[in-house]
Amino acid sequence: MTAAIRLFLTALFCLATLPGLTQDADAPIQRLLQEHREVISESSRRTIGPAIDALAASGLPEVRDVLNRWQAKEMWLNQGSGLFVFAEEIDRDTIRIFDVADGSEIGTVADNGYEQLKPNSGIRGLIGAALVQFQLSDPDPVNRARGLDAIERDPEASHLEALRRSLDGEADQTILARKMRLERLLTIRFGQTDAERIAAIESFDGDLGVDVRAALNPLVATRLDAAEALPDAPDIARVLKPGDDDLPRDLAYAHLVEVGLAKPKIDRAAKRAALVANIDAGAVAGVQVASLDDEAARDMAYAALADQGVVEPVATEAETNAALATHVFFERFVGAPPAVALAAQDVLSGIEAKVGLNQALDLGLDAISLGSIYFLAAIGLAITFGVMGVINMAHGEFIMMGAYTGFLVQQIVPDYTLSILLALPLAFAVTFTAGVAMERLVIRHLYHRPLETLLATFGISIALQQIAKNIFGTQARPLTSPAWLDGSLVINDIVSISYIRIAIFVLALLFLALFLLVMNRTRLGLEVRAVTQNPRMAASMGINPDKINMLTFGFGSGIAGIAGVAIGLYAKVTSEMGADYIVQSFMTVVVGGVGNIWGTLLGATLVGTLQKGIEWLNPSNTLAAQTYMILFIILFIQFRPRGIIALKGRAAEA
């Protein structure tokens, strides 16, 4: 059976089973579609706008379904009757059609008498924008929020009235607040009168939202202009003086040339080349070459060539100065009417001042956060170097060992919260043991020999790095933070701090409290302080200095391991990660005051603030920031060699 016969039989079947195949041609939605049938059937993005606007503004309840079906390519046109229908394809040659007025099924027909409307991406975007107003009143708050998202991405003037109509019926307070804010932002851009735009602008006074600045900045856009006298016009934003930072002389004169108020200039090299090219019998335009020994003479010769039509006329230096002196330069508002632009400028000025204060606050939070990281890295070193006087260049590797311990625990315990809680004491145990072993095998033989200690611990540092590379490779390993540490605490659009940094800051305070508790409230702390201040007297009182040194070094190494877990949540975990913190750790201890925990805290704060400040001044060159910071520390030590808080006792004498 041929395709033509099958198609014919299908048509006969449809006619036999659905002899009417009729729909309501007088339905309001159908009549509206018929008014724009020619434009809709053409599906051209350039001409479809009025048809979509008419549908959206009609207020008919069927419009939303029509727009959705049209966007989904489910609307068809009956070529015989010219009526629009909804349709779904059954097979290659047959479709099931529905009435656009009420959605009722009309029947199953052959598709050769129908044309499918296939809007392109541009038309579908326009339809989507029109559908936003229906989303704003959708019963589902998720859909209403999506509608607001769509408006924020691509706002249009038609959205303003739709937003205003949806405010009264909004029950969700969060969405209502978004709608009200977005309504004011759209009023700034699309308001009908200057008064309502100014009122909306002033309502954002002091608001730090990025969306507010994005809405206001276009309003204060200006254009450079010049005239012989300053015009008495309300759109004058400010007067500029040639030679100021905002208006270099060359730019000012170039503008005069551009608007036809002055002749173009020529640079000296081009002028010289033109004169050389026109030398004739030892003269240029009748002026002897020998007399062209100053700029005025060369200007005169060039002007003579211009009078002869040999070269283009250009301005002399004197004419340039005269042109700049006889014209006034100013900027005109071009982004909005003057009253609106001035209101936006006033609000932006207040916002910029507040932005500066919040940027300083954000920088301060970053500095404190970085300082807490340095404090964590340096607190163990404050014990081994500050209290014991041991220069431990392998301290960074204890941090690295702690971070890798956390990584291994997470491979066994998939629960990130539990794994971190287990990793902290385990990292302390691992690095405490490693510290005790290092002190027993190496350090104890090198007390009071700082150079040998430095070289020995530096060698151990290299060895530990290589061991870590052999075990874990050179690729950075992830130390994943728990989900509750994801994201940031956002105070406003400028000030925010990640939860991981907050956790590290809290952990640094806990370590400070732990250190003070151990040193001031335990027997070990009492013995450590006694050995630090006078080891011979401590020994005579029955204290074993050798044992205390071992435990102290192990305690400092264990704290470095715990710091490694915390730092690993924030930074990359590699075999070289300790090297990233060893220099800052030593600087923190030395600047704060060797052997004093409060000095270490102040030193960490100073080093972190200094580094963040230098990076803010020179954000494109972090290496330079590090260099400047080290130079500052060197100068600081020259004036205060014992640091901010000096320790009395053995460490101070060392």
C-alpha positions as CSV (number, residue, x, y, z in Angstrom):
1,M,0.0,0.0,0.0
2,T,1.5,3.3,-1.0
3,A,2.0,6.2,1.3
4,A,-0.6,8.3,-0.6
5,I,-3.2,5.6,-0.1
6,R,-2.4,5.3,3.6
7,L,-2.7,9.0,4.0
8,F,-6.0,9.0,2.1
9,L,-7.4,6.3,4.3
10,T,-6.3,8.0,7.5
11,A,-8.0,11.2,6.4
12,L,-11.2,9.2,5.6
13,F,-11.0,7.6,9.0
14,C,-10.7,10.9,10.7
15,L,-13.6,12.4,8.8
16,A,-15.7,9.4,9.6
17,T,-15.0,9.3,13.3
18,L,-14.8,13.1,13.8
19,P,-17.1,14.6,11.2
20,G,-17.2,18.0,12.9
21,L,-13.5,18.6,13.6
22,T,-14.6,22.1,14.6
23,Q,-13.3,24.6,17.2
24,D,-14.5,27.9,18.7
25,A,-13.3,30.4,16.1
26,D,-15.0,33.2,18.1
27,A,-13.1,32.6,21.3
28,P,-11.3,35.8,22.5
29,I,-7.9,34.2,22.5
30,Q,-8.4,32.9,18.9
31,R,-9.6,36.3,17.7
32,L,-6.5,37.9,19.3
33,L,-4.3,35.3,17.5
34,Q,-6.0,36.0,14.3
35,E,-5.3,39.7,14.6
36,H,-1.6,38.9,14.5
37,R,-1.7,35.7,12.4
38,E,0.5,37.0,9.6
39,V,3.2,38.2,12.0
40,I,3.0,35.0,14.1
41,S,3.2,32.7,11.1
42,E,6.2,34.5,9.8
43,S,8.1,33.9,13.1
44,S,10.6,36.7,12.7
45,R,12.2,38.1,15.8
46,R,12.3,41.6,14.3
47,T,8.5,41.8,13.9
48,I,7.1,39.4,16.5
49,G,7.4,41.8,19.4
50,P,4.0,43.6,19.1
51,A,2.2,40.2,18.8
52,I,3.8,38.9,22.0
53,D,3.2,42.2,23.8
54,A,-0.5,42.1,22.8
55,L,-1.0,38.6,24.1
56,A,0.8,39.4,27.4
57,A,-1.2,42.6,27.9
58,S,-4.6,41.1,27.0
59,G,-5.3,39.7,30.5
60,L,-6.9,36.6,29.0
61,P,-6.5,33.5,31.2
62,E,-5.6,31.3,28.1
63,V,-2.5,33.4,27.3
64,R,-0.1,31.6,29.6
65,D,-0.9,28.2,28.0
66,V,-0.7,29.7,24.5
67,L,2.7,31.2,25.2
68,N,4.0,28.0,26.8
69,R,2.8,25.8,24.0
70,W,4.1,28.3,21.4
71,Q,7.5,28.3,23.1
72,A,7.5,24.5,23.2
73,K,6.7,24.3,19.4
74,E,3.3,22.8,20.1
75,M,1.2,25.4,18.3
76,W,0.1,24.7,14.7
77,L,-1.8,26.7,12.1
78,N,-4.6,25.2,10.1
79,Q,-3.8,26.3,6.6
80,G,-7.3,25.8,5.4
81,S,-9.3,27.7,8.1
82,G,-6.4,29.9,9.3
83,L,-7.2,28.9,12.9
84,F,-4.5,28.2,15.5
85,V,-4.5,24.9,17.4
86,F,-2.4,23.0,19.8
87,A,-1.0,19.7,18.5
88,E,1.0,16.7,19.5
89,E,2.6,14.4,16.9
90,I,1.3,10.8,16.9
91,D,3.5,9.5,14.1
92,R,5.2,10.9,11.0
93,D,1.9,11.9,9.2
94,T,-0.6,12.2,12.0
95,I,-1.2,14.7,14.8
96,R,-3.7,15.1,17.6
97,I,-5.1,18.6,17.8
98,F,-6.6,20.7,20.7
99,D,-8.6,23.9,20.9
100,V,-6.4,26.9,22.0
101,A,-9.4,28.3,23.9
102,D,-10.1,25.6,26.4
103,G,-7.5,22.9,25.6
104,S,-10.2,20.4,24.7
105,E,-9.3,17.7,22.2
106,I,-10.6,18.2,18.7
107,G,-9.4,15.0,17.1
108,T,-6.7,13.2,15.2
109,V,-5.9,14.4,11.7
110,A,-3.3,14.2,9.0
111,D,-0.6,16.9,9.4
112,N,-0.4,17.9,5.7
113,G,-3.0,20.6,6.2
114,Y,-1.3,22.1,9.2
115,E,1.9,24.2,9.6
116,Q,3.9,23.8,12.8
117,L,5.1,27.1,14.4
118,K,8.8,26.7,15.1
119,P,10.0,29.9,17.0
120,N,13.8,30.4,16.9
121,S,15.8,31.0,20.0
122,G,15.3,34.7,19.8
123,I,11.5,34.4,19.7
124,R,11.6,31.9,22.5
125,G,13.5,34.4,24.5
126,L,10.9,37.0,23.9
127,I,8.1,34.6,24.8
128,G,10.0,33.7,28.0
129,A,10.2,37.3,29.0
130,A,6.5,37.7,28.5
131,L,5.8,34.6,30.6
132,V,7.6,36.2,33.5
133,Q,4.5,38.2,34.6
134,F,2.6,34.9,34.9
135,Q,5.4,33.4,37.0
136,L,5.3,36.3,39.4
137,S,1.8,35.3,40.4
138,D,2.3,31.6,40.3
139,P,1.0,29.7,43.4
140,D,4.3,27.9,43.7
141,P,6.9,30.2,45.4
142,V,9.7,28.4,43.6
143,N,8.3,29.5,40.2
144,R,7.8,33.0,41.5
145,A,11.5,33.1,42.5
146,R,12.4,31.8,39.1
147,G,10.5,34.6,37.6
148,L,12.4,37.2,39.6
149,D,15.6,35.5,38.5
150,A,14.6,35.9,34.9
151,I,13.9,39.6,35.4
152,E,17.2,40.2,37.1
153,R,19.0,38.5,34.2
154,D,17.2,40.4,31.5
155,P,15.0,43.3,32.7
156,E,12.6,45.0,30.4
157,A,10.2,47.9,30.8
158,S,7.2,45.6,30.6
159,H,8.4,43.8,33.7
160,L,7.9,46.9,35.9
161,E,4.2,47.0,35.7
162,A,3.9,43.2,36.1
163,L,6.0,43.5,39.3
164,R,3.9,46.2,40.7
165,R,0.7,44.2,40.1
166,S,2.1,41.2,41.8
167,L,3.1,43.0,45.1
168,D,-0.3,43.1,46.7
169,G,-0.9,39.4,46.6
170,E,2.5,38.3,47.7
171,A,2.4,36.3,51.0
172,D,6.0,35.1,51.1
173,Q,7.9,37.8,52.9
174,T,11.3,36.8,51.4
175,I,9.9,36.9,47.9
176,L,8.0,40.1,48.7
177,A,11.3,41.8,49.8
178,R,12.9,40.7,46.5
179,K,10.0,42.0,44.5
180,M,10.0,45.4,46.2
181,R,13.7,45.8,45.7
182,L,13.6,44.7,42.1
183,E,10.6,47.1,41.5
184,R,12.7,50.0,42.8
185,L,15.6,49.0,40.6
186,L,13.4,48.8,37.5
187,T,11.8,52.1,38.4
188,I,15.3,53.7,38.3
189,R,15.7,52.4,34.8
190,F,12.2,52.4,33.3
191,G,10.2,54.8,35.5
192,Q,7.9,57.1,33.5
193,T,8.7,60.3,35.4
194,D,11.9,61.9,36.8
195,A,10.2,62.2,40.2
196,E,9.5,58.5,40.6
197,R,13.0,57.6,39.4
198,I,14.6,60.0,41.8
199,A,12.5,58.6,44.7
200,A,13.6,55.1,43.8
201,I,17.3,56.3,43.6
202,E,17.1,58.0,47.0
203,S,15.6,54.9,48.6
204,F,19.0,53.1,48.0
205,D,21.0,55.7,49.9
206,G,23.9,53.8,51.6
207,D,22.9,50.5,50.1
208,L,26.0,48.4,49.3
209,G,24.4,46.0,46.8
210,V,26.2,45.5,43.6
211,D,22.9,45.6,41.8
212,V,22.3,49.1,43.0
213,R,25.6,50.4,41.7
214,A,25.0,48.6,38.5
215,A,21.7,50.4,38.1
216,L,23.1,53.9,39.1
217,N,26.4,53.9,37.3
218,P,24.9,54.2,33.8
219,L,22.8,57.2,34.9
220,V,26.0,59.3,35.7
221,A,27.7,58.5,32.4
222,T,29.2,61.7,30.9
223,R,30.6,63.0,27.7
224,L,33.5,65.4,27.3
225,D,32.6,68.6,25.7
226,A,34.2,72.0,25.0
227,A,33.1,75.5,24.2
228,E,34.5,79.1,24.3
229,A,32.3,79.8,27.3
230,L,30.7,77.5,29.8
231,P,27.0,77.1,28.8
232,D,24.3,77.7,31.3
233,A,22.8,74.2,31.1
234,P,21.6,71.9,33.9
235,D,23.3,68.8,32.4
236,I,26.9,70.1,33.2
237,A,28.4,67.5,35.5
238,R,31.7,69.2,36.2
239,V,34.3,71.5,34.7
240,L,37.7,70.2,33.8
241,K,41.1,71.9,33.4
242,P,43.6,70.8,30.8
243,G,46.6,69.3,32.5
244,D,44.7,67.8,35.5
245,D,44.8,64.1,36.2
246,D,41.3,63.7,34.7
247,L,42.1,65.6,31.5
248,P,45.6,65.5,30.2
249,R,46.5,68.3,27.8
250,D,46.9,66.0,24.8
251,L,43.5,64.5,25.4
252,A,42.0,68.0,25.8
253,Y,43.5,69.2,22.5
254,A,42.6,66.0,20.7
255,H,39.0,66.6,21.7
256,L,39.1,70.1,20.2
257,V,40.5,68.7,17.0
258,E,37.8,66.0,17.0
259,V,34.9,68.5,17.3
260,G,36.5,70.8,14.7
261,L,37.5,73.6,17.2
262,A,41.2,73.4,16.5
263,K,43.7,72.3,13.8
264,P,45.4,68.9,14.3
265,K,48.9,68.7,15.8
266,I,52.0,67.1,14.5
267,D,54.8,65.6,16.5
268,R,58.3,66.9,16.2
269,A,59.6,63.8,14.3
270,A,56.8,64.0,11.7
271,K,57.3,67.7,11.3
272,R,61.1,67.3,10.9
273,A,60.5,64.5,8.3
274,A,58.1,66.8,6.3
275,L,60.7,69.6,6.4
276,V,63.5,67.4,5.3
277,A,61.4,66.0,2.5
278,N,60.7,69.5,1.1
279,I,64.3,70.9,1.2
280,D,65.0,72.7,-2.1
281,A,68.3,74.5,-2.8
282,G,69.1,74.6,0.9
283,A,65.8,76.1,1.9
284,V,62.3,75.0,3.0
285,A,59.5,77.2,1.6
286,G,62.0,80.1,1.3
287,V,63.4,79.6,4.8
288,Q,67.1,78.7,4.9
289,V,67.8,75.4,6.5
290,A,70.6,76.9,8.6
291,S,68.0,79.1,10.3
292,L,65.8,76.2,11.3
293,D,67.5,75.9,14.7
294,D,64.6,76.3,17.0
295,E,61.0,75.1,17.2
296,A,59.5,78.5,16.3
297,A,61.5,78.6,13.1
298,R,60.5,75.1,12.1
299,D,56.8,75.9,12.9
300,M,57.1,78.9,10.6
301,A,58.6,76.9,7.8
302,Y,56.0,74.2,8.1
303,A,53.2,76.8,8.1
304,A,54.7,78.2,4.8
305,L,54.6,74.7,3.3
306,A,50.9,74.4,4.4
307,D,50.1,77.8,2.8
308,Q,51.6,76.4,-0.4
309,G,49.4,73.3,-0.2
310,V,52.3,71.0,0.1
311,V,51.4,69.6,3.6
312,E,48.3,69.6,5.7
313,P,48.0,72.6,8.0
314,V,48.6,71.8,11.6
315,A,48.7,73.8,14.8
316,T,51.9,75.3,16.2
317,E,52.7,75.0,19.9
318,A,51.6,78.6,20.4
319,E,48.3,77.9,18.6
320,T,47.8,74.8,20.7
321,N,48.3,76.7,23.9
322,A,46.0,79.5,22.7
323,A,43.3,77.0,21.8
324,L,43.5,75.3,25.2
325,A,43.4,78.7,27.0
326,T,40.4,80.0,25.1
327,H,38.1,77.0,25.5
328,V,36.3,75.6,28.6
329,F,36.2,71.9,29.0
330,F,33.4,70.2,30.8
331,E,31.4,66.9,31.1
332,R,27.7,66.6,30.3
333,F,25.4,64.0,31.7
334,V,24.3,61.7,28.9
335,G,22.9,58.7,30.8
336,A,19.8,60.3,32.3
337,P,18.1,63.7,32.6
338,P,20.1,66.1,34.8
339,A,17.9,65.9,37.9
340,V,18.0,62.0,37.8
341,A,21.8,62.0,37.1
342,L,22.5,64.4,40.0
343,A,20.4,62.3,42.4
344,A,22.2,59.2,41.3
345,Q,25.6,61.0,41.7
346,D,24.7,62.0,45.3
347,V,23.7,58.5,46.3
348,L,26.7,57.0,44.6
349,S,29.0,59.3,46.5
350,G,27.5,58.2,49.8
351,I,27.7,54.5,48.7
352,E,31.4,54.9,47.6
353,A,32.3,56.3,51.1
354,K,30.6,53.4,52.7
355,V,32.1,51.0,50.2
356,G,35.6,52.2,51.3
357,L,34.8,51.6,54.9
358,N,33.5,48.1,54.2
359,Q,36.5,47.3,52.0
360,A,38.7,48.3,54.9
361,L,36.7,46.0,57.2
362,D,36.9,43.2,54.6
363,L,40.7,43.7,54.4
364,G,40.9,43.7,58.2
365,L,39.0,40.4,58.3
366,D,41.3,38.9,55.7
367,A,44.3,40.1,57.7
368,I,42.9,38.6,61.0
369,S,42.1,35.3,59.1
370,L,45.6,35.1,57.6
371,G,47.1,36.0,61.0
372,S,45.2,33.1,62.6
373,I,46.6,30.8,60.0
374,Y,50.2,32.0,60.7
375,F,49.5,31.7,64.5
376,L,48.5,28.1,64.0
377,A,51.6,27.5,62.0
378,A,53.9,29.3,64.4
379,I,52.5,28.3,67.8
380,G,54.5,25.0,67.8
381,L,57.6,26.9,66.6
382,A,57.1,29.4,69.5
383,I,57.6,26.5,71.8
384,T,60.6,24.8,70.1
385,F,62.4,27.9,69.0
386,G,61.1,30.4,71.5
387,V,61.2,28.3,74.7
388,M,64.0,25.9,73.8
389,G,66.1,28.1,71.5
390,V,66.2,25.4,68.8
391,I,66.1,26.6,65.2
392,N,63.9,23.8,63.7
393,M,63.9,24.2,59.9
394,A,61.8,21.0,59.7
395,H,58.9,22.6,61.5
396,G,57.0,23.1,58.2
397,E,57.3,19.4,57.6
398,F,55.5,18.6,60.8
399,I,52.7,20.8,59.5
400,M,52.9,18.7,56.2
401,M,52.8,15.4,58.2
402,G,49.7,16.6,60.0
403,A,47.9,17.5,56.8
404,Y,48.8,14.1,55.2
405,T,47.5,12.4,58.4
406,G,44.2,14.1,57.9
407,F,44.2,13.0,54.2
408,L,44.8,9.3,55.2
409,V,42.1,9.4,57.8
410,Q,39.6,10.7,55.2
411,Q,40.4,7.8,52.9
412,I,39.3,5.4,55.7
413,V,36.5,7.4,57.3
414,P,34.3,8.9,54.5
415,D,32.3,11.0,57.0
416,Y,34.2,14.3,56.7
417,T,33.1,15.7,60.1
418,L,34.0,12.5,61.9
419,S,37.3,12.2,59.9
420,I,38.4,15.7,60.9
421,L,37.6,15.0,64.6
422,L,39.6,11.8,64.4
423,A,42.4,13.4,62.4
424,L,43.2,16.2,64.9
425,P,44.3,14.0,67.8
426,L,45.8,11.4,65.5
427,A,47.9,14.1,63.8
428,F,49.0,15.3,67.2
429,A,50.1,11.8,68.1
430,V,52.0,11.2,64.9
431,T,53.9,14.5,64.9
432,F,54.4,14.3,68.7
433,T,56.1,10.9,68.2
434,A,58.1,12.2,65.2
435,G,59.2,15.3,67.3
436,V,60.3,13.2,70.2
437,A,62.2,10.9,67.9
438,M,63.9,13.9,66.2
439,E,64.8,15.4,69.6
440,R,66.2,12.2,70.9
441,L,68.2,11.3,67.8
442,V,69.4,14.7,66.6
443,I,68.5,17.8,68.6
444,R,69.7,16.7,72.0
445,H,73.2,16.5,70.7
446,L,73.1,20.0,69.2
447,Y,71.9,22.2,72.1
448,H,73.6,25.6,72.2
449,R,75.0,25.0,68.7
450,P,72.5,27.0,66.5
451,L,74.4,26.7,63.2
452,E,74.7,22.9,63.4
453,T,71.1,22.7,64.5
454,L,69.9,24.8,61.6
455,L,71.9,22.7,59.1
456,A,70.8,19.4,60.6
457,T,67.1,20.3,60.7
458,F,67.3,21.7,57.2
459,G,68.6,18.3,56.0
460,I,65.8,16.6,57.9
461,S,63.3,18.9,56.2
462,I,64.6,17.9,52.7
463,A,64.5,14.3,53.7
464,L,60.9,14.4,54.9
465,Q,59.8,16.2,51.8
466,Q,61.3,13.5,49.6
467,I,59.8,10.8,51.7
468,A,56.4,12.4,51.3
469,K,56.9,12.7,47.5
470,N,57.8,9.0,47.3
471,I,54.7,8.0,49.3
472,F,52.0,10.5,48.0
473,G,53.5,11.7,44.8
474,T,53.8,15.3,43.7
475,Q,50.1,15.9,43.0
476,A,48.2,17.9,45.5
477,R,45.9,15.8,47.7
478,P,42.5,16.9,48.8
479,L,41.6,17.4,52.4
480,T,37.9,18.0,52.2
481,S,36.1,20.1,54.8
482,P,32.7,19.0,56.1
483,A,29.6,20.4,54.4
484,W,28.8,22.7,57.2
485,L,32.1,24.5,56.5
486,D,31.2,25.2,52.9
487,G,30.4,28.7,51.8
488,S,30.9,32.0,53.5
489,L,29.4,34.2,56.1
490,V,28.2,37.1,53.9
491,I,27.7,40.3,55.8
492,N,27.0,42.4,52.7
493,D,28.1,42.4,49.0
494,I,31.6,43.6,50.0
495,V,32.3,41.9,53.4
496,S,32.4,38.2,53.6
497,I,34.6,35.5,55.2
498,S,34.6,31.7,54.5
499,Y,33.4,29.4,57.2
500,I,36.7,27.5,57.0
501,R,38.6,30.7,57.9
502,I,36.3,31.3,60.8
503,A,36.9,27.7,61.9
504,I,40.6,28.2,61.7
505,F,40.3,31.4,63.7
506,V,38.3,29.6,66.4
507,L,40.8,26.8,66.4
508,A,43.7,29.3,66.9
509,L,41.8,30.7,69.9
510,L,41.4,27.2,71.3
511,F,45.1,26.5,70.9
512,L,45.9,29.8,72.6
513,A,43.6,28.8,75.5
514,L,45.1,25.2,75.6
515,F,48.7,26.6,75.6
516,L,47.9,29.0,78.4
517,L,46.2,26.2,80.4
518,V,49.1,23.8,80.0
519,M,51.8,26.4,80.7
520,N,50.0,28.0,83.7
521,R,47.8,25.3,85.2
522,T,49.8,22.0,84.8
523,R,52.9,20.5,86.3
524,L,54.4,20.2,82.9
525,G,53.9,23.8,82.3
526,L,55.5,24.7,85.6
527,E,58.5,22.6,84.9
528,V,58.8,24.0,81.3
529,R,58.8,27.5,82.7
530,A,61.3,26.6,85.3
531,V,63.7,25.0,82.8
532,T,63.3,27.9,80.5
533,Q,64.2,30.5,83.1
534,N,67.0,28.7,84.9
535,P,67.7,25.1,83.9
536,R,70.4,24.6,86.6
537,M,68.2,25.7,89.4
538,A,65.3,23.6,88.0
539,A,67.6,20.5,87.9
540,S,68.6,21.2,91.5
541,M,64.9,21.1,92.4
542,G,64.5,17.6,91.0
543,I,63.3,18.5,87.6
544,N,64.8,16.5,84.7
545,P,65.7,19.2,82.0
546,D,66.5,16.5,79.5
547,K,63.0,15.0,79.8
548,I,61.3,18.4,79.8
549,N,63.2,19.4,76.6
550,M,62.0,16.1,75.0
551,L,58.4,16.6,76.0
552,T,58.4,20.3,75.1
553,F,59.8,19.6,71.6
554,G,57.3,16.8,71.1
555,F,54.5,19.1,72.3
556,G,55.5,21.8,69.9
557,S,55.7,19.3,67.0
558,G,52.3,17.8,67.9
559,I,50.7,21.3,67.8
560,A,52.3,21.7,64.3
561,G,50.6,18.5,63.2
562,I,47.1,19.7,64.4
563,A,47.8,23.0,62.6
564,G,48.6,21.0,59.5
565,V,45.1,19.5,59.5
566,A,43.5,22.9,59.9
567,I,45.7,24.5,57.2
568,G,45.1,21.5,54.9
569,L,41.4,22.4,54.8
570,Y,42.3,25.8,53.5
571,A,45.4,25.3,51.4
572,K,46.7,22.6,49.1
573,V,48.2,19.5,50.7
574,T,51.6,18.8,49.0
575,S,55.0,17.7,50.1
576,E,56.2,21.3,49.9
577,M,53.3,22.9,51.8
578,G,55.4,23.3,54.9
579,A,57.9,25.5,53.0
580,D,55.0,27.9,52.4
581,Y,54.7,28.6,56.1
582,I,58.1,28.2,57.6
583,V,59.4,31.7,56.8
584,Q,56.2,33.4,58.0
585,S,56.3,31.2,61.2
586,F,59.8,32.3,62.0
587,M,58.9,35.9,61.3
588,T,55.8,35.6,63.5
589,V,57.9,34.3,66.4
590,V,60.7,36.8,66.0
591,V,58.5,39.8,65.6
592,G,56.2,38.9,68.5
593,G,59.0,38.1,70.9
594,V,60.8,34.9,71.2
595,G,59.2,32.5,73.6
596,N,56.1,34.5,74.5
597,I,52.7,33.2,73.4
598,W,51.1,36.6,73.5
599,G,54.0,38.0,71.4
600,T,53.4,35.2,68.9
601,L,49.7,36.2,68.7
602,L,50.6,39.8,68.2
603,G,53.3,38.9,65.7
604,A,50.9,36.7,63.7
605,T,48.4,39.6,63.6
606,L,51.1,42.1,62.5
607,V,52.6,39.8,59.8
608,G,49.1,38.9,58.5
609,T,48.0,42.5,58.4
610,L,51.2,43.7,56.8
611,Q,51.0,41.0,54.1
612,K,47.4,41.7,53.2
613,G,48.1,45.5,53.2
614,I,51.0,45.1,50.8
615,E,49.0,42.7,48.6
616,W,46.2,45.3,48.5
617,L,48.6,48.0,47.4
618,N,50.3,45.7,44.9
619,P,47.7,43.0,44.0
620,S,49.4,41.9,40.7
621,N,52.7,40.9,42.3
622,T,52.5,38.6,45.3
623,L,56.3,37.9,45.1
624,A,57.0,41.6,45.5
625,A,54.6,41.7,48.5
626,Q,56.5,38.9,50.2
627,T,59.8,40.8,49.5
628,Y,58.5,44.0,50.9
629,M,57.2,42.3,54.0
630,I,60.5,40.6,54.7
631,L,62.3,43.9,54.3
632,F,59.9,45.6,56.7
633,I,60.5,42.8,59.2
634,I,64.2,43.2,58.9
635,L,63.9,46.9,59.6
636,F,61.5,46.2,62.5
637,I,64.0,43.9,64.1
638,Q,66.8,46.5,63.8
639,F,64.8,48.8,66.1
640,R,63.3,46.1,68.3
641,P,65.5,43.0,68.2
642,R,63.7,41.2,71.0
643,G,60.3,41.6,69.3
644,I,57.1,43.2,70.5
645,I,57.1,41.3,73.9
646,A,60.6,40.2,75.0
647,L,61.0,37.1,77.1
648,K,63.3,37.0,80.1
649,G,65.4,33.9,80.8
650,R,67.3,31.5,78.7
651,A,65.6,32.2,75.4
652,A,66.3,35.9,75.8
653,E,69.9,35.4,76.5
654,A,70.2,33.1,73.5
